Amino acid sequence: MGGGLGRVSNHPEYYLSDGSVSFLTGNILFRVHKSFFERESEVFRNLFETAAVDDPQSGTDARPFTLDVKPDEFEQLLWVWYDREYSYQQPTKEQWVTILRLATRWEFLKIRELAIRQLVALDLPPAERISIYKEHGIDDERLLSSYVELCRSPTVPTKADGDLIEMETLINILQAREDAQRKAVELGHESPTSASLEDETLREIVSRFFGLDPRSTGSSTGSGAQASNLNGERHRGTSASTTITLGEPQVPDRNSDGKENREKVARDKAREEKVKEEKAREEKAKQEKEREEMAKVVKTAQEKEREEKEKRQKEKQAKEKEEREKRQRAGQNSYRT
């Protein structure tokens, strides 16, 4: 239970003189109001209750709770409570996504709902919105309009879209486009495409492929990915890693002394980096394989759409030629008469 953390600095804004609990992220020490965390998050309520029994000094500057997030990420979450302007208009899309991710992981349900509302209000490209909502477990009902927008597009999803969207989602969109095109042909549209259909009809087709209610207003936020508990056990199949360290709160080494501790930290860090690199290589190989499969699916869909377009063009030309020949024959018969 030693030091080795390196020089610790107090956060310039969120180290509060009247704060009642301390958190350490990286080498940045935060001291904020415990009541916010107890009120909003069951994860932190459990953390504080356990700490009160196991180690009453936990959560002090000498023994802060260690969070496995970056200081600037934790800062963005705290901003929700400590915004001096009383306005939520300032953060960017990236900041709201960070707030959403931490709120989901730590079960700050009201903050999660706030982040979702703010993202809904942003004008995001449909593929990007789908990617964000899927990653954070936001209800599919909210994505119906994005699915419809991709189906109505005059072109199939691009490679960039394919990099963002899961394979299953991409296939459903392509199948819905084909079904919408067939429906447009049945309805006798002159240039039948998925964009030819009325919005209500297209929503019904898309809803069928995604198992949604076409009348849905998308008001649900979804239960989302669940946080890890204090022992790192995951609820309801979440893939989130342990987010809070309790067993041995770290003692900040403000003088950065202790050669033995520094060497141990360096070895541990090297092992962690090696594991991370190996996982990163595996993840990269997996993503490359998925991108290749998506590229094939998109290419096949593009070729099929092109063939269908050429077929319709040829049929149109043949029909026009037949009509011209009919008119010519009718003119010749009239002349002979």
Disulfide bonds with the S-S distance in Angstrom:
none
